[in-house]
Amino acid sequence: MMFEVKTVKETFGIIEDNFSDYDLDGEWVGIHEALDRVVCKDIIANEDMPPFNRSSVDGYCVVAADTFGVSEAMPAQLKLVGEVGMGEKPGFAIKRGESAYVPTGGQLPSGADAMVMMEYSEDFKDGDIFLNKPAAPGNHIVYKGDDVKEGTLVIKKGRRLRAQDIAILAGLGYEKVKVYKKLKIGIISTGDEVIGIGDKPEGAQIRDINTYSIDSLSKKMGMEPVRFGIVKDVYDDIEKVVNESLESCDITVVSGGSSVGTKDVTVKVIESLGKPGVLLHGIAVKPGKPTILGKAKGKAVIGLPGHPASAFMIFQVFVSRLAKTMEKSGDGLHPFVEATVDINYPSNNGREEYLAVSLREGKDRCIASPVFGKSGMISLMTQADGFVHISRGSEGLNKGQKVKVNLF
């Protein structure tokens, strides 16, 4: 396939067209293990929450009409008929002219339709309580089903579960939830010059950085990485390992070998694996223009640039989009902050750019500073807190311009 550069929008479209119907199995997990997992079926409330009318304050339940017009000078005098213990069902009802103590979270006796906070009560006298604050019906009461109604949609299919989602599942009594299995991602580093991190470089050799950055990013995104090690730039060797990865993994990432040149074997390997083969070779983006995306045996194969900084950025933008598409979690909202650029930054026309920036607190705003360095330097990423997307055709950023910084 020729080196046909695609736009970012076209690349996202290719991902959607080819991988949105990926068949990922589901599994049941305990909710204590479900954080950051993607729900594979709608979850419907099987009961009301709360299951009874409860007080949201510490105080006295009343029939609201008994408190209309009261004040400190003219309090309501009500007969105290009981006290509700936490976790207890009241064994009495409230009628006009009566009141009872109810703690925060306690169940309201039938007949009561409001609560008066304890600080608006006065001393008892002959079994009566004096309340000096009027209450409207429903004051400080959480009614049965106010939080969640039985039969309503609680969590939609495709939601990546957060701590608050786990909390509502616990409240409804769900001990287990069905989620998609974690995507397995095979990681392969290629290059005659690449050596293990425990080896000492000689001559023009470099340690394998990409395996470990991709492994870490994969885990952060909820995937299960499988490391296949370092492979020399030999067609047969790369083909063999890619096939091994395709047998057990949903996504295979090959770093290195994606540039157009004599050593470019990744494209040939992907094409040899079956239709449709290479879907794109090149994205109009900086960094990472020579990125490859292919599909073989129904699975995704990606060729990342060998430069660690480029591979890191492309993974953040495009592989994360691919993973969300395959696990049907949607695009979602990438964590971001708004910041002000502190210098003028000219950008390349014709290519979208993902600019690494560092963040610092200003007097009344967050300040974003572009991180400068020579191409491919991984130290740029360690200095950066996130990246700014500069659209295609833009002349760049102006000092003082407000930007959206996607956080790493």
C-alpha positions as CSV (number, residue, x, y, z in Angstrom):
1,M,0.0,0.0,0.0
2,M,1.2,3.5,-0.8
3,F,2.0,5.9,1.9
4,E,-1.4,7.6,1.9
5,V,-1.7,10.1,4.8
6,K,-5.1,10.4,6.5
7,T,-6.4,13.2,8.5
8,V,-7.2,12.8,12.2
9,K,-10.9,12.8,11.5
10,E,-10.5,10.2,8.7
11,T,-8.4,8.1,11.1
12,F,-11.1,8.1,13.8
13,G,-13.6,7.2,11.1
14,I,-11.5,4.2,10.0
15,I,-11.3,3.1,13.6
16,E,-15.1,3.3,14.1
17,D,-15.9,1.6,10.7
18,N,-13.6,-1.3,11.4
19,F,-13.7,-2.0,15.1
20,S,-17.0,-0.7,16.6
21,D,-18.5,-4.2,16.1
22,Y,-15.6,-6.0,17.8
23,D,-16.9,-9.1,19.6
24,L,-15.6,-8.8,23.2
25,D,-16.8,-11.4,25.7
26,G,-18.3,-10.4,29.1
27,E,-17.6,-11.7,32.5
28,W,-19.0,-11.4,36.0
29,V,-16.8,-9.7,38.6
30,G,-17.4,-8.7,42.2
31,I,-18.1,-5.0,42.5
32,H,-14.9,-4.6,44.6
33,E,-13.0,-5.6,41.4
34,A,-15.2,-3.6,39.0
35,L,-13.6,-0.2,39.2
36,D,-12.6,1.1,35.7
37,R,-14.3,-1.9,34.0
38,V,-16.8,-1.4,31.2
39,V,-20.4,-2.5,31.8
40,C,-21.6,-4.8,29.0
41,K,-25.3,-4.6,29.7
42,D,-27.7,-2.0,31.1
43,I,-28.2,-2.2,34.9
44,I,-31.7,-1.7,36.1
45,A,-32.6,-0.9,39.7
46,N,-34.2,-4.0,41.3
47,E,-35.6,-2.0,44.2
48,D,-36.2,1.5,45.5
49,M,-33.4,3.4,47.2
50,P,-33.9,4.3,49.9
51,P,-36.4,1.5,50.7
52,F,-38.2,3.7,53.2
53,N,-38.9,7.3,54.1
54,R,-35.9,8.6,56.0
55,S,-34.8,11.7,57.9
56,S,-31.8,13.7,56.5
57,V,-31.3,15.5,59.9
58,D,-31.2,14.8,63.6
59,G,-34.4,16.1,65.1
60,Y,-38.2,15.7,65.5
61,C,-40.7,14.4,63.0
62,V,-44.0,16.2,62.8
63,V,-47.2,16.8,60.8
64,A,-46.0,19.9,59.0
65,A,-49.3,21.7,59.5
66,D,-48.7,21.7,63.3
67,T,-45.7,24.0,62.8
68,F,-47.2,26.6,60.5
69,G,-46.7,30.2,61.9
70,V,-44.5,29.1,64.8
71,S,-41.5,31.2,66.0
72,E,-39.2,31.5,69.0
73,A,-41.8,33.7,70.6
74,M,-44.6,31.3,69.8
75,P,-43.3,27.7,69.6
76,A,-45.4,24.7,68.8
77,Q,-46.1,22.5,71.8
78,L,-46.3,18.8,70.7
79,K,-46.7,15.6,72.6
80,L,-43.5,13.5,72.4
81,V,-44.8,10.0,71.7
82,G,-41.6,8.1,71.1
83,E,-38.1,7.7,69.7
84,V,-36.9,5.9,66.6
85,G,-33.6,3.9,66.9
86,M,-31.2,3.6,64.0
87,G,-32.1,0.6,61.8
88,E,-35.4,0.2,63.6
89,K,-38.9,0.2,62.0
90,P,-41.1,2.6,64.1
91,G,-43.8,0.7,66.0
92,F,-46.0,3.8,66.2
93,A,-47.6,6.4,63.9
94,I,-47.7,10.2,64.2
95,K,-51.0,12.2,64.4
96,R,-51.7,15.9,64.6
97,G,-50.3,17.3,67.8
98,E,-47.6,14.6,68.1
99,S,-43.9,14.4,67.5
100,A,-41.1,11.8,67.9
101,Y,-37.3,11.9,67.8
102,V,-35.7,10.6,64.6
103,P,-31.9,10.4,64.1
104,T,-30.2,11.2,60.8
105,G,-31.0,8.3,58.4
106,G,-33.7,7.0,60.7
107,Q,-37.0,5.7,59.3
108,L,-40.0,8.1,59.6
109,P,-43.1,6.9,61.4
110,S,-46.2,6.8,59.2
111,G,-48.2,10.1,59.4
112,A,-45.1,12.3,59.7
113,D,-44.5,14.5,56.7
114,A,-41.6,16.8,57.8
115,M,-38.6,17.1,60.2
116,V,-37.6,19.9,62.4
117,M,-33.9,20.0,63.3
118,M,-32.9,19.5,66.9
119,E,-31.4,23.0,67.3
120,Y,-34.9,24.4,66.8
121,S,-36.3,22.5,69.8
122,E,-36.7,23.6,73.3
123,D,-36.8,21.8,76.7
124,F,-39.3,19.1,77.4
125,K,-42.2,19.8,79.7
126,D,-44.6,17.2,81.0
127,G,-43.8,14.9,78.0
128,D,-44.1,17.7,75.5
129,I,-41.5,19.1,73.0
130,F,-41.4,22.8,72.0
131,L,-40.4,23.5,68.3
132,N,-39.8,27.1,67.2
133,K,-39.1,26.6,63.5
134,P,-41.9,26.1,60.9
135,A,-41.6,23.1,58.5
136,A,-43.1,22.6,55.1
137,P,-44.3,19.2,54.0
138,G,-41.2,17.2,52.9
139,N,-38.7,19.3,54.8
140,H,-35.5,17.3,55.6
141,I,-37.1,14.0,54.3
142,V,-35.7,11.7,51.7
143,Y,-38.7,9.7,50.5
144,K,-38.7,6.0,49.4
145,G,-37.2,5.9,45.9
146,D,-36.1,9.5,45.9
147,D,-32.5,8.3,45.1
148,V,-33.4,5.5,42.7
149,K,-36.8,4.2,41.6
150,E,-37.2,0.5,41.1
151,G,-37.1,-0.3,37.4
152,T,-35.2,2.7,36.3
153,L,-31.9,2.6,34.4
154,V,-29.0,3.0,36.8
155,I,-25.9,2.5,34.7
156,K,-26.0,2.3,30.9
157,K,-24.1,-0.3,28.9
158,G,-20.7,1.0,27.9
159,R,-20.1,3.0,31.1
160,R,-16.6,2.7,32.6
161,L,-17.4,2.2,36.3
162,R,-16.3,4.9,38.7
163,A,-16.2,4.9,42.5
164,Q,-19.6,6.6,42.7
165,D,-21.0,3.9,40.3
166,I,-19.7,1.2,42.6
167,A,-21.4,3.0,45.5
168,I,-24.8,2.9,43.9
169,L,-24.5,-0.7,42.9
170,A,-23.6,-1.5,46.6
171,G,-26.6,0.5,47.7
172,L,-28.9,-1.6,45.5
173,G,-27.4,-4.9,46.7
174,Y,-25.5,-5.8,43.6
175,E,-22.6,-8.0,44.6
176,K,-21.5,-8.7,41.1
177,V,-21.7,-6.9,37.8
178,K,-21.2,-8.1,34.2
179,V,-18.4,-6.3,32.4
180,Y,-16.4,-6.7,29.2
181,K,-13.2,-8.7,29.5
182,K,-10.1,-6.5,29.6
183,L,-8.7,-6.0,26.1
184,K,-5.4,-7.9,25.8
185,I,-2.7,-5.8,24.0
186,G,0.4,-7.5,22.7
187,I,3.5,-5.3,22.8
188,I,6.4,-5.9,20.3
189,S,9.5,-3.7,20.0
190,T,11.5,-4.0,16.8
191,G,14.9,-2.8,15.7
192,D,18.4,-4.1,15.3
193,E,19.6,-1.4,17.6
194,V,17.2,-2.1,20.5
195,I,18.5,-4.0,23.5
196,G,17.0,-5.0,26.9
197,I,16.9,-2.4,29.7
198,G,19.3,-4.5,31.7
199,D,21.9,-4.5,29.0
200,K,24.7,-2.0,28.5
201,P,24.5,-0.1,25.2
202,E,27.4,-0.4,22.9
203,G,28.0,1.7,19.8
204,A,24.6,2.9,18.5
205,Q,22.5,0.6,20.6
206,I,19.5,1.9,22.7
207,R,17.5,0.4,25.5
208,D,13.9,-0.7,24.9
209,I,11.8,2.3,26.1
210,N,8.6,1.7,24.2
211,T,7.7,-1.7,25.7
212,Y,7.6,-0.2,29.1
213,S,5.8,3.1,28.3
214,I,3.2,1.2,26.3
215,D,2.8,-1.4,29.0
216,S,2.2,1.4,31.6
217,L,-0.2,3.3,29.4
218,S,-2.2,0.1,28.6
219,K,-2.6,-0.7,32.3
220,K,-3.7,2.9,33.0
221,M,-6.4,2.6,30.2
222,G,-7.7,-0.7,31.7
223,M,-6.1,-3.1,29.2
224,E,-4.0,-6.2,30.0
225,P,-0.6,-5.9,28.4
226,V,1.3,-9.0,27.1
227,R,5.0,-8.3,26.4
228,F,6.6,-10.2,23.5
229,G,10.0,-8.7,23.8
230,I,12.4,-7.3,21.2
231,V,12.5,-8.6,17.6
232,K,15.1,-7.8,15.0
233,D,14.2,-6.0,11.8
234,V,13.7,-9.3,10.0
235,Y,10.5,-10.0,8.1
236,D,10.1,-13.7,9.2
237,D,10.9,-12.9,12.8
238,I,8.4,-10.1,13.1
239,E,5.7,-12.1,11.2
240,K,6.1,-15.0,13.6
241,V,5.8,-12.9,16.7
242,V,2.8,-10.8,15.4
243,N,1.0,-14.1,14.6
244,E,1.7,-15.3,18.1
245,S,0.2,-12.0,19.5
246,L,-2.9,-12.3,17.2
247,E,-3.6,-15.7,18.7
248,S,-4.1,-14.4,22.2
249,C,-4.5,-10.6,22.1
250,D,-7.1,-8.2,20.8
251,I,-4.7,-5.5,19.8
252,T,-1.1,-5.9,18.7
253,V,1.3,-3.0,18.8
254,V,4.6,-3.0,17.0
255,S,6.8,-0.1,17.8
256,G,9.5,0.8,15.3
257,G,9.5,-0.1,11.6
258,S,6.7,2.3,10.7
259,S,8.7,4.8,8.7
260,V,9.0,4.6,4.9
261,G,12.4,3.1,4.2
262,T,14.4,0.0,3.5
263,K,13.7,-1.4,6.9
264,D,9.9,-1.0,6.8
265,V,8.6,-4.5,7.2
266,T,5.7,-3.8,9.5
267,V,3.4,-2.9,6.5
268,K,4.5,-6.1,4.6
269,V,3.8,-8.2,7.7
270,I,0.3,-6.8,8.2
271,E,-0.5,-7.2,4.5
272,S,0.6,-10.8,4.7
273,L,-1.8,-11.7,7.5
274,G,-5.0,-11.5,5.5
275,K,-7.7,-9.0,4.5
276,P,-8.3,-6.2,5.0
277,G,-4.7,-5.8,6.0
278,V,-3.3,-2.2,6.2
279,L,-6.1,0.3,6.7
280,L,-3.9,3.4,6.8
281,H,-0.2,4.2,6.7
282,G,0.4,7.8,7.8
283,I,-1.6,10.4,9.7
284,A,-1.4,14.1,9.1
285,V,-0.3,14.7,12.6
286,K,2.7,15.9,14.6
287,P,4.3,13.9,16.1
288,G,3.7,10.4,14.7
289,K,3.0,10.9,11.0
290,P,4.2,7.4,9.9
291,T,1.7,5.5,12.1
292,I,0.2,2.3,10.7
293,L,-3.2,0.8,11.5
294,G,-4.3,-2.6,10.2
295,K,-6.7,-5.3,10.7
296,A,-6.0,-9.0,10.5
297,K,-8.0,-12.0,11.7
298,G,-10.6,-9.5,12.9
299,K,-8.1,-7.9,15.3
300,A,-6.2,-4.6,15.4
301,V,-2.5,-4.3,14.5
302,I,-0.8,-0.9,15.0
303,G,2.6,0.2,13.9
304,L,3.9,2.9,16.2
305,P,6.8,5.2,15.5
306,G,10.1,4.1,17.0
307,H,10.7,7.5,18.7
308,P,9.6,7.1,22.3
309,A,7.9,10.5,22.5
310,S,6.0,10.0,19.3
311,A,4.9,6.5,20.2
312,F,3.8,7.8,23.6
313,M,1.7,10.6,22.1
314,I,0.1,8.5,19.3
315,F,-0.8,5.9,21.9
316,Q,-2.5,8.5,24.1
317,V,-4.6,9.8,21.2
318,F,-5.2,7.0,18.7
319,V,-4.7,3.7,20.5
320,S,-6.9,4.9,23.4
321,R,-9.6,5.8,20.9
322,L,-9.2,2.3,19.3
323,A,-9.5,0.7,22.7
324,K,-12.7,2.6,23.7
325,T,-14.2,1.7,20.3
326,M,-13.5,-2.0,20.7
327,E,-14.7,-2.2,24.3
328,K,-17.8,-0.1,23.3
329,S,-17.2,2.5,26.0
330,G,-17.6,5.4,23.6
331,D,-15.3,8.3,23.3
332,G,-15.8,9.5,26.8
333,L,-14.5,12.7,28.3
334,H,-10.7,12.9,28.5
335,P,-9.7,14.7,31.7
336,F,-8.7,18.2,30.9
337,V,-8.0,21.7,32.4
338,E,-8.3,25.1,30.8
339,A,-5.1,27.1,30.7
340,T,-3.5,30.2,29.2
341,V,-0.5,29.8,26.9
342,D,2.5,31.8,28.1
343,I,4.3,32.3,24.7
344,N,3.6,32.5,21.0
345,Y,3.9,29.0,19.4
346,P,3.9,28.7,15.5
347,S,2.5,25.4,14.2
348,N,2.9,23.5,11.0
349,N,0.2,24.1,8.4
350,G,-1.4,21.0,6.9
351,R,-0.9,18.8,10.0
352,E,-2.7,18.7,13.3
353,E,-0.4,18.9,16.2
354,Y,-0.5,17.5,19.7
355,L,1.7,19.8,21.7
356,A,3.1,18.6,25.0
357,V,2.8,21.3,27.7
358,S,3.7,21.7,31.4
359,L,1.3,23.4,33.8
360,R,1.7,25.8,36.6
361,E,-0.5,27.9,38.8
362,G,-0.7,31.6,37.9
363,K,-2.3,34.4,39.9
364,D,-5.8,33.6,38.9
365,R,-5.4,31.0,36.1
366,C,-3.6,27.9,35.1
367,I,-0.6,28.6,32.8
368,A,0.5,26.2,30.0
369,S,4.1,26.2,28.7
370,P,5.1,24.3,25.6
371,V,7.8,21.7,26.3
372,F,10.6,22.1,23.8
373,G,13.3,19.7,22.8
374,K,14.7,17.7,19.9
375,S,12.4,15.2,18.2
376,G,11.9,11.9,19.9
377,M,13.2,12.8,23.3
378,I,11.3,10.9,26.0
379,S,12.3,13.5,28.6
380,L,9.9,15.9,27.0
381,M,7.0,13.6,28.2
382,T,8.4,13.5,31.8
383,Q,8.3,17.3,31.8
384,A,4.8,17.5,30.4
385,D,1.5,17.4,32.3
386,G,-0.7,17.0,29.2
387,F,-1.1,18.1,25.6
388,V,-2.9,20.7,23.5
389,H,-4.6,19.8,20.2
390,I,-3.7,22.4,17.5
391,S,-6.1,22.0,14.6
392,R,-5.0,21.4,11.0
393,G,-4.4,24.7,9.2
394,S,-4.0,26.7,12.4
395,E,-1.1,29.1,12.5
396,G,-0.4,28.0,16.0
397,L,-1.0,29.5,19.5
398,N,-0.9,33.1,20.6
399,K,0.5,34.3,24.0
400,G,-2.5,34.7,26.3
401,Q,-4.7,32.4,24.3
402,K,-7.0,30.1,26.3
403,V,-6.6,26.4,25.5
404,K,-7.9,23.0,26.6
405,V,-5.1,20.8,28.0
406,N,-5.8,17.1,27.9
407,L,-4.1,15.6,30.9
408,F,-1.8,12.6,30.7
